[in-house]
Amino acid sequence: MEQIRLVQDNLNTHTPGALYHVLPPEEAFQFAQLFELHHTPKKGSWLNMAEIEFAALAKQCLDRRIPDRDKLATETCAWARKRNKEDKTVNWHFTQTAAREKLQSRYPMLTD
């Protein structure tokens, strides 16, 4: 059976059980069988890194008219080769301390 690979974050609502809240049980079961679930890591997300790469691709390569699909494939492959050769990495600036300051309501300060 063919399945759909679904990449999602770790919210507690992102389960096959959620389908049963909006569909009849038989239909929910059929849909649940279609999905192969993959969750992003709980600490740090490779999905964020993929989003950063797509943003770089859009800004550095796709910021102009590209006449056809073949030219698009050529341009994006050339961009990817250059990006990989440069060994670009993600430089995270959002530290745990910065997160605690920005998200105080989510990270209560613990006292001894």
N, C-alpha and C positions, 0 to 999 in steps of 0.2 A: 504494500500500500504506500502511495506517495504521501509525504508529510510536509507540512510547512514548518520551517525552523523559525521560531519566534524568540528574538532576543529582547529581554525586558529587565527592568530593574527589580529590586527585591521588595517591592511593596507587598504587604500582606494581602492586598486585594487582587494581585496578579497570580491567580491560581485557576485551574480548570473549574473549580467550584463556583467561580463568579458567573460562569455561563448559565448555571442553574437558576440564578436570580433573574435572568431576563428571557430565558427560553424554556419551553416545555422540556421535561427530563429526557425524553428520547432524542430530541434535537440537540440538546446540550451535550449529551453523551457522544453523539456523532461528531459534533464540532470538536469536542475535547480530544477525540482520537486523531484528528487531523494535525494537531500541533505537537511539535517536538520542542519543549521549552528549554531555553538556555538563559540563565540568570547572570547578570553582570556581577563582578566581585563586590563583596560588601564594603571593602576598604579600597578606595581608588577604583576608577572605572576605565577599562580599556575602551569602553564606548565613548567616553569623553575624548580620548585620544583620537579615535576615528572621526569624531565631529570636528576636532581641531584640524585634522588632515583635509577633510572635505572643505572646510573654510579656507585653508591655504590654497587648495586646488582652485576653488572658485575665484579667489582674489588674484592669484598669480598666473592662472592659465585660462580660465573661462570668462575673463573680464572683457571679452570682445565677441563680435559675431563670428561664428564658425559655420561655414557654408553647408557642410554635409556630415553625415555620420562617419565616413572614412577619415576625413580631416580631423574630426573630434577624437577618434581613436588614436590617430597618429600623434596629435598634440598632447593628449593626456598621458600616453605611454612615454613620450619624451620627457614630460614634466616629472613623471614618477621615477624614471631612471635617474634624472638629475637630482631629485630629492633624496633618493636612496643612496646615491653616490656621495652626497654631502653628509650623509648619516645624521639627518635631522632628528632631534629628540624633543620630548616635551619637558619644559623646565617649569615645574610646579612652583608657584609663588605663594600659594594659599596654605600656610602652615597651620598646625593644630592650634597654636596660640591665636593666630588671626581668625580662625574659624570660631573659636570660643568667644572672641570679642564681638565678631559680627553676628553670631547666632546665640547670644546670651540666653534667650528664652528656651533654646533647645539643649543647651549644655549648662546645666546648673553647676555652680561652683561648689565643690566639695570641701568641707572643712574637717580638720582633725578632731 
